[in-house]
Amino acid sequence: MLSRLTRLPRPAALAVCAAPVLALFAVAALAPLPFVVAVPGPTADVLGSDQGKPVITVTGAPVRDTKGQLRMTTIRATGPSSTMTLHELVDHWFRSDQAVMPRESVYPSGGSDQQIEEHNLEEMVQSQSAAAAAALGYLEKDPKDVKVQLNLADVGGPSAGLLFSLGIVDKLDGDGSGGDLTGGRSIAGTGTISADGAVGAVGGVGLKTQAARRDGAEVFLVPKAECSDAKSELPRGLRLIPVTSLTDAVDSLRALGRDEAAVPSC
């Protein structure tokens, strides 16, 4: 084959070489790829109600009336079994209100759509348990005496943990001086939380800041490791505060409420 190809005129030889390459590109353009398209999702005020029920219910301790909002944020993505071609992805790639993300960064690998949904709901249950433990530990309250029930329907995954903990702290202690932890503001944010109060990264923060600002938030709490991602598409009028722990977040919101200059920023 080589000897015959070398005797072809140069344009013909190039055409013969290009044909399989073009065919390969054509196949690649039509092949399903392991990516999803995500957009800003709904937000929910954890200090308020969801479907007629309080998101946070505390028994065994006095609960404050609160002002302001603590909004957990979400993204919406194409389903775990959906497929996207290269051509379809290019249509979404350059839009600031959408993000093309690896499927495994949004969904666990393996399993059916129903199994993945069940996994995400289980992660939310675990996140709620960790959030309650972190908040009660921060406030030095005995979980045997003080019980916390969290209710938020149709949301999966662990990324609301930080906001749940802050909501519990605000309900029980406010800013520690008789005022609201929010300072009456609309605060939004994201971040996983462990029972000892450590805040973890979540992904999709650029879309979550858009959702927060769309729904009226003025301040956004972001895991410190994701500051650069949050800044890349930051909506005008939204202030970023980096956090690594529940203590960080509470201290920053208290300082913000006192209009102190030393509030950290990304």
Secondary structure, DSSP 8 states (H G I E B T S, - for coil): -HHHHHTS-HHHHHHHHHHHHHHHHHHHHHS-BSEEEEEEEEEEETTSEETTEESEEEESS------SEEEEEEEEE--TT--B-HHHHHHHHT-TT-EEEEHHHHS-SSS-HHHHHHHHHHHHHHHHHHHHHHHHHHTT--TTT-EEEE--TT--SSTTHHHHHHHHHHHHHTTSSSS-TTTTSEEEE--EE-TT-BEE--S-HHHHHHHHHHTT-SEEEEEGGGHHHHHHT--TT-EEEEESBHHHHHHHHHHHHTT-S-----
